[in-house]
C-alpha cells in the first residue's frame, strides 16, 4: 500500500508541475486508477496559481493509459474576478493520458438557497464493522470498503462506503478526487457472470461545498446507470460525508467492450 501523501511527497518539481512514479499498487489493469490520476492533476493545478479559491468543478477526460513515470503539468486558462480555470495534463511514455479542467470559485452572495433532497440517513461503518480491502497488487488495496447491497436495489447501481486506508495529512479536495472514482462502473453489474472490459471515458464532478470534511476518512459513494446501450453507459454519481451531507455530484461516460 502506497499512501497518496507519499506519492506526492516523492514528486520531483518541474516547470509548471512535477514528475512522479506511479506505484504498481495503484494500477487498474494497464493504467493508473482514474481517481489517483485526477488527484495528481488537481494537486498540480492547485500549485500553479497563488491564492486560488475552493475547487467547484472538474471536467476530466481519460484519454489513454498511464503507468510508470508520469509528468503532470498545469496551465492557467483564465482567472477573472470570481473564478479561475486551470487546465492540467498527465503524460506518460505512451502519450497524453488525462486532461482536466478545474474551476475554482469562492462562495458568492445569492438570494437562492436550495438544499435539494440529497441528504443521506445512512450511517458510516462502526469501529468494529467488517470492512474489506482489495488485493495489494490492485488499486483497491489502498482502500477500505463496506458494501450496502440491500440499499442499492437498482439493476445497475452501486452504494458503498469507502475510505483511503491512509488518509491523514492529505488535502481534502485531493482526497475527495482520489476516493470519488473508487466504485466500479454501474453498468458492470449488468454483465453478470460474463465480465467484459470497461473503461471510463469522461468524468464531471461538481463540488457541493467549498470545504469537504468527514469523520474517520469515510465517504459514501453512489453510482447509478439508467442507460447502457451500444457499448456506452452514462451514470450519475453522488458522494456524501459521514454525517450524510452531500459533498459532490457528477456524471461519467463509460465504454463497455462486450
C-alpha positions as CSV (number, residue, x, y, z in Angstrom):
1,X,0.0,0.0,0.0
2,X,1.4,3.4,-1.0
3,X,-0.4,6.4,0.6
4,X,-1.3,9.3,-1.8
5,X,0.6,11.5,0.6
6,X,3.8,9.6,0.0
7,X,3.3,9.7,-3.8
8,X,3.0,13.5,-3.7
9,X,6.0,13.8,-1.3
10,X,8.2,11.9,-3.8
11,X,7.3,14.1,-6.7
12,X,10.1,15.9,-8.5
13,X,9.2,19.6,-9.2
14,X,9.4,20.7,-12.8
15,X,8.2,23.6,-15.0
16,X,4.5,24.1,-14.3
17,X,4.2,20.9,-12.4
18,X,6.1,17.7,-11.4
19,X,7.2,14.3,-12.3
20,X,6.3,11.3,-10.2
21,X,6.3,7.5,-10.5
22,X,3.0,5.6,-10.2
23,X,3.4,2.7,-7.8
24,X,2.2,-0.6,-9.2
25,X,-0.3,-1.0,-6.3
26,X,-2.3,1.9,-7.8
27,X,-2.8,0.3,-11.2
28,X,-6.1,-0.6,-12.6
29,X,-5.3,-3.1,-15.4
30,X,-2.8,-1.4,-17.7
31,X,-3.5,2.1,-16.5
32,X,-3.5,4.1,-13.3
33,X,-6.7,4.2,-11.2
34,X,-8.6,7.2,-12.5
35,X,-9.1,8.8,-9.1
36,X,-5.4,8.9,-8.4
37,X,-4.7,10.4,-11.9
38,X,-7.3,13.1,-11.2
39,X,-5.9,13.8,-7.8
40,X,-2.4,14.3,-9.2
41,X,-3.8,16.7,-11.8
42,X,-5.6,18.6,-9.1
43,X,-2.5,18.8,-7.0
44,X,-0.6,20.4,-9.9
45,X,-3.5,22.8,-10.6
46,X,-3.6,23.9,-7.0
47,X,0.1,24.9,-7.2
48,X,0.1,26.8,-10.5
49,X,-1.7,30.0,-9.2
50,X,-1.4,31.5,-5.7
51,X,-4.4,32.1,-3.5
52,X,-6.9,30.0,-5.5
53,X,-10.5,29.9,-4.1
54,X,-12.0,26.5,-3.4
55,X,-12.5,23.9,-6.2
56,X,-16.1,23.9,-7.5
57,X,-16.0,21.8,-10.6
58,X,-13.8,19.3,-12.5
59,X,-14.1,18.1,-16.1
60,X,-11.8,15.1,-16.7
61,X,-11.1,13.2,-19.9
62,X,-9.4,9.8,-19.5
63,X,-7.6,9.8,-22.9
64,X,-5.0,7.0,-22.7
65,X,-3.2,4.6,-20.4
66,X,-0.9,6.0,-17.6
67,X,1.8,3.9,-15.9
68,X,5.3,4.2,-14.7
69,X,6.8,7.7,-14.5
70,X,4.3,10.4,-15.4
71,X,4.7,14.2,-15.9
72,X,1.9,16.4,-14.5
73,X,1.6,20.0,-15.7
74,X,-0.9,22.8,-15.2
75,X,-1.7,25.9,-17.1
76,X,-3.9,28.9,-16.1
77,X,-6.5,29.4,-18.8
78,X,-8.2,32.4,-17.2
79,X,-8.6,34.0,-13.8
80,X,-11.4,36.5,-13.5
81,X,-12.9,38.3,-10.6
82,X,-14.8,35.3,-9.4
83,X,-13.5,32.2,-11.0
84,X,-10.2,30.6,-12.1
85,X,-10.0,28.0,-14.8
86,X,-6.9,25.8,-14.7
87,X,-6.0,23.0,-17.1
88,X,-3.9,20.1,-16.1
89,X,-2.4,17.2,-18.2
90,X,-0.9,13.9,-17.1
91,X,1.5,12.4,-19.6
92,X,3.4,9.1,-19.7
93,X,5.7,7.5,-22.3
94,X,2.6,6.4,-24.1
95,X,1.5,10.0,-24.5
96,X,-1.3,12.2,-23.1
97,X,-3.3,10.1,-20.6
98,X,-5.5,12.6,-18.8
99,X,-6.6,16.2,-19.4
100,X,-8.6,18.0,-16.8
101,X,-10.2,21.5,-16.5
102,X,-10.6,22.6,-12.9
103,X,-12.8,25.6,-11.9
104,X,-12.0,27.3,-8.6
105,X,-14.5,29.8,-7.3
106,X,-15.3,31.3,-3.9
107,X,-18.8,31.5,-2.4
108,X,-20.9,34.2,-3.9
109,X,-23.7,36.3,-2.3
110,X,-27.0,34.9,-3.5
111,X,-30.8,35.0,-2.8
112,X,-31.1,31.4,-3.8
113,X,-30.8,28.7,-1.2
114,X,-31.9,25.3,-2.5
115,X,-30.7,22.4,-0.4
116,X,-32.3,19.8,-2.6
117,X,-33.1,16.2,-1.5
118,X,-29.6,14.8,-1.4
119,X,-29.2,14.3,2.3
120,X,-28.5,10.7,3.3
121,X,-29.6,9.0,6.5
122,X,-27.1,6.1,6.1
123,X,-24.6,5.8,8.9
124,X,-20.8,5.2,8.3
125,X,-19.3,1.8,9.4
126,X,-19.0,1.3,13.1
127,X,-15.5,0.8,14.6
128,X,-16.0,-2.9,14.7
129,X,-17.6,-3.3,11.3
130,X,-16.3,-6.0,8.9
131,X,-14.9,-3.7,6.2
132,X,-12.9,-5.2,3.4
133,X,-9.8,-4.3,1.3
134,X,-8.9,-5.3,-2.2
135,X,-5.8,-7.2,-3.2
136,X,-2.5,-5.4,-2.6
137,X,-1.5,-5.6,-6.2
138,X,-4.6,-3.7,-7.3
139,X,-5.5,-0.1,-6.6
140,X,-8.4,-1.2,-4.3
141,X,-5.8,-2.4,-1.8
142,X,-5.4,1.2,-0.9
143,X,-9.0,1.4,0.3
144,X,-11.4,0.1,2.9
145,X,-14.9,-0.6,1.7
146,X,-18.3,-1.5,3.1
147,X,-21.0,-2.5,0.5
148,X,-24.6,-1.6,1.1
149,X,-26.2,-4.2,-1.2
150,X,-29.6,-4.1,0.5
151,X,-29.9,-0.4,-0.2
152,X,-28.6,-0.5,-3.8
153,X,-31.7,-2.1,-5.4
154,X,-31.2,-0.9,-8.9
155,X,-30.1,-3.4,-11.6
156,X,-27.2,-1.0,-12.4
157,X,-26.4,0.7,-9.1
158,X,-23.6,0.6,-6.5
159,X,-23.7,2.1,-3.0
160,X,-20.6,1.7,-0.9
161,X,-18.7,3.3,2.0
162,X,-15.1,3.9,1.0
163,X,-12.0,5.5,2.6
164,X,-8.3,5.6,1.9
165,X,-6.5,3.3,4.3
166,X,-4.1,6.1,4.9
167,X,-5.9,9.5,4.6
168,X,-4.0,11.6,7.1
169,X,-2.4,14.9,6.1
170,X,-4.0,14.9,2.7
171,X,-5.6,18.0,1.2
172,X,-9.4,17.5,1.5
173,X,-10.1,18.2,-2.2
174,X,-7.2,15.9,-3.3
175,X,-8.7,13.2,-1.0
176,X,-12.1,13.7,-2.5
177,X,-10.8,13.2,-6.0
178,X,-8.8,10.1,-5.0
179,X,-11.9,8.5,-3.4
180,X,-14.6,9.7,-5.7
181,X,-13.9,7.2,-8.6
182,X,-13.5,4.1,-6.3
183,X,-16.7,2.4,-7.4
184,X,-16.8,0.0,-10.3
185,X,-18.9,1.4,-13.2
186,X,-22.6,0.9,-12.5
187,X,-23.1,-1.0,-15.8
188,X,-20.6,-3.6,-14.6
189,X,-23.5,-5.2,-12.7
190,X,-25.3,-5.8,-15.9
191,X,-22.5,-8.1,-17.2
192,X,-23.4,-10.8,-14.7
193,X,-21.1,-13.8,-14.7
194,X,-19.6,-12.9,-18.1
195,X,-17.4,-9.9,-17.4
196,X,-16.0,-7.7,-20.2
197,X,-13.5,-4.8,-20.4
198,X,-14.9,-1.5,-19.2
199,X,-13.2,1.9,-19.4
200,X,-14.2,5.3,-18.1
201,X,-14.1,8.0,-20.8
202,X,-15.0,11.2,-19.1
203,X,-15.8,12.3,-15.5
204,X,-17.5,15.5,-14.5
205,X,-17.5,16.4,-10.8
206,X,-19.3,19.3,-9.2
207,X,-18.4,20.2,-5.6
208,X,-21.4,21.0,-3.4
209,X,-19.3,22.5,-0.6
210,X,-16.2,24.7,-0.5
211,X,-14.6,22.7,2.3
212,X,-15.5,18.9,2.3
213,X,-14.9,17.2,5.6
214,X,-15.8,13.8,7.0
215,X,-15.1,11.5,10.0
216,X,-12.6,8.7,10.1
217,X,-12.0,9.1,6.4
218,X,-15.4,7.6,5.4
219,X,-17.3,8.8,2.3
220,X,-20.5,7.3,0.9
221,X,-20.4,6.7,-2.8
222,X,-23.2,6.1,-5.2
223,X,-23.2,5.2,-8.9
224,X,-26.3,4.6,-11.0
225,X,-26.9,4.0,-14.7
226,X,-30.3,4.2,-16.3
227,X,-29.0,3.9,-19.9
228,X,-26.3,1.5,-21.2
229,X,-26.5,0.7,-24.9
230,X,-24.3,0.4,-28.0
231,X,-21.2,-0.1,-25.9
232,X,-21.6,3.2,-23.9
233,X,-23.1,3.8,-20.4
234,X,-24.0,7.1,-18.8
235,X,-24.0,7.1,-15.0
236,X,-24.8,9.6,-12.2
237,X,-22.5,9.7,-9.2
238,X,-23.0,11.2,-5.7
239,X,-20.7,11.5,-2.7
240,X,-21.7,12.1,0.9
241,X,-19.7,12.6,4.1
242,X,-20.1,10.6,7.3
243,X,-22.8,12.9,8.5
244,X,-25.0,12.4,5.4
245,X,-24.2,15.7,3.9
246,X,-23.7,15.7,0.1
247,X,-20.3,16.9,-0.9
248,X,-20.1,16.2,-4.7
249,X,-22.2,15.1,-7.6
250,X,-21.1,14.1,-11.0
251,X,-21.6,12.2,-14.2
252,X,-19.4,9.7,-16.0
253,X,-19.3,8.2,-19.5
254,X,-18.2,4.6,-19.6
255,X,-17.2,2.4,-22.6
256,X,-18.2,-1.3,-22.5
257,X,-16.3,-3.6,-24.7
258,X,-18.6,-6.6,-24.7
